[in-house]
Amino acid sequence: MSAIAHATRRPVSTPVPERAGKARKAGSSTRTHGWFTPWLLCLPALFFLVTFNVVPAVNTIVLSFSNAKMLSGGTFVGVDNYVRMFQDPQVGTSLVNVLVYLAVCLPFLLFLPLGLAILVEKKIPAIGFFRTMFYTPVVASAVVVGLIWTWMLDDRGAINGIARSLGIITRSIPFLTDRWLLLFSAISLTIWKGLGYYMVIYLSALGSVSRELHEAAAVDGAGAWRRFWTVTVPGVRGTMFLIGMLIVIGSLRVFSELYILTNGQGGVGGKNVSPVMLIQMHASGFNGNLGYASALSVMLFFVTLVPLLVMARIQRKAD
């Protein structure tokens, strides 16, 4: 009996469940192979980023120190392209043009689309029609829009013809031949075409502004103007910084408007060129100076980078 009792009291080994064993193997596999899985998923995007962004950027910097042509590799010339760039009067003219472009476009495209967004946000009859009308210039081809504006602003165009028939003017206004009139005509085209685009961005931001805040401000006696500055503007402040950065980039890199209105010639005496137009002029053709065009590209990059850094710093302080 004692032997039988001793046998019954002998500890029996409990088998490890099959599911627990599989779980341990899965955990071990995750710890062993999981660290590179995110990188593997990012590999296609990284490939395109490096191939089409990083490599061309580095190549542009390298070319800016050479006299490379379209069909030849060129030789190292040091900083000669940068010295030539600072001595080129057209570079200074182009920078003045884009800075004026930025100074005018920034306030108009920062606040006018916000006002339009507030208006079209209201649920009134036929509001969809007005939204479509405001957004139509955005989807229209830049070339087609530029040709229409050229026809309107020409000496024999619609604006001069109507003003002359009404007796407002006796001779045509040189919208396309005077340096500053042509520049402000291009600015007007940019503002007209960009209103709908930024309006849509503001519309999405206004949807996140709490209605309760507007109602509480109204109960406290705040009028529409005060609610705009104390509720609406703080609610879309992040979007305003984003739009401001887009306006800075677009203004400093303006090309289509000036190119079409000047017929690719940069205006009378080349006074209405932009840095991008200069890059296109020097880089195009089989004898194009890719080295000098690359130096202009590097200059434009830093000219664009400085205001963006300033705006980012202002945004961090505001937050």
C-alpha positions, 0 to 999 in steps of 0.5 A: 500500500505504501508503494502504491501511495508513494506512486500516486503522490509522485509529481506528474510533469504538466505538458506545455500547451501548444498555444503557449509554445507558439506564442513564445515563438511568435514573440521571439520572431518579433524581437528578432525580425521586427526592428527592420520591418518599418524600414522595409515598408519605408524603403520605396518612399525613401528610394524615390526621395533619395533618387528624385530629391536628395541626389538632384539637390546634391548634384545642383550644388556640385554643378554650381561650382563648375562651368558645365554645359548641357552636352559637356561635363565642364570643369571646376571653376570655384566660386566664379558663378557666385561672383558673377551672380552677385555682379549680374544686375538682372539677379538684383532686379529679379529679387526686387520683383519677387520681394514686391510680389511677396509683400503684396500677395502675402496679406491679400492671400492670407486674409481674403480667402479667410473672409471668403471661407467665412461667407461660403461656410454659411448655409444659404440658398445657392451657396454651392454655386458661389463655392464653385465660382470661387474655386473655378480659377484654381482648376483652370489651366495657368496657360489659358488663364494667362492668355485670357489676362493678356487679351484683357490687358493688351493695349487693344484689349477689353479693359482699355477698350471699355475704358476708352469707350466710356471716356475714362482714358484717351490713350491705352494704359500700358499694362503689359509694357510698363514695368510696375504695371506689368508686375502688379498685373501679374500679382493680381492674376496670382491673387485671383487664381489663388483665392479659391485654393486657400479658401478651401483650406480655410474651410476645412480649418473652420470646421474645427473651430468650436461653435460653443466658443462663438455662442459664449462670446456672443452671450458675453456681448462680443460683436461679429468683428470681435468674435472674428479676432478672438475666436476665429483667428486663434482657431485657424492660426496654425492653418494661417501659418501653413498658408503663409508658408505656401504663399512665401514659396509660391511668390519667391518661385513665381514663373507662369504669370510673369512668363506668360504676360511677358511672352517669355521675354521678361518684360521691356528690357528684362525688368520683369524677370523672376529668379526662376525665369533666370534659371530657365533662360540660362539652363535652356538650350544645348549651350545653356550654362548649367553651372550658372543656373545651378548657382541661381538655384542655390541662391533661390533656395536660401532666399526661400529658406530664410523667411520660412525659418522666420515664420517657423520661429514665430509660430513656435513662439505663438504656440 
